[in-house]
């Protein structure tokens, strides 16, 4: 059970990192990347606790990195978008 959970966490982490890398082009992807990366952090933490594996650790690191990137992008670009749209 733990190995399958680790694989799911790694797939979520890759999807979150992809959203994090592409949210510089379209900041709305940060909205998708935030819950996906948060879910990946939680799933990888549970999977790493059950089965100690390098894949689980890699999933945790990638998802945490994606969470930080998506959070920063969401708040900086989102605030700029909101302020820019109300400037008229």
N, C-alpha and C positions, 0 to 999 in steps of 0.2 A: 504493500500500500504506500509506503513512504517513497519508493523509487518513482512511482507514477506521479505522485504529488510533486516531486522534485522536477520532473520533466515538464509538468504543467506550469510550475513556477518559472522555469527557464523560458518557456514559450511566452508567458506573460511578460517577463522581463525584456525579451527581445522586442516584443510588440510595443512596450512602453518606451524603450530606448529609441525605436524607430519614430514613434510620435514625438519624442523629445527632440530628436535631430531635425525633424521636418517642421516643428512648430516655429522655427525662425522664418519659414516661408508663409505659413498660415497659422496665426496664433491660436485659432480655434482648436487646433489639434492638441493644444495644451489642456483643453477641457476634457478631451478624450484620454489623454495621457495620464492625467492626475489620478483618476480612479483605477485605471489599469495598473499603474505603477504602485499605487497603494495596496491593491489586491496582491500584486506580485511580491511586495515586501512581506505581507502577512503570510501568504502561502509558503514563501521560501523560508521564512523563520520557523514555521511549523514543520516543514519538511526537513530542515536542517536539524531541528531538535529531535525528530524521530530517527532519521538516518543520517549519520555523518558522511557527507560526500562532497567532493570538490564541485560537482555540478550544482548542488544546493547553495554552496558558498558563492559560486559565480553568479547564480540567479539573484541572490541577496544583494551582492555588490552592484550588479547591473541595474536592478530595480531601484535601489536606493539612489544611484546616480541619476536615473531617469526621473525619479521623484523630485530631486533637487532641481534639475534642469527645467522640468515642466512647471514647478512652483514658481521659480524665478521668472520664467517666460510669461506665465499666466499673469502674475502681478505687474510686471513691468510693461508688457505689451498691452495688457488689458486696461491698465490705467491710462496709458497713452492713447489708446483707442477711444476710451470714454471721454477723456479730456479733449481730444481732437474733434469728436463729434458734437460736443457741446460748445465749441468755440465760436460757432456761427451766430 
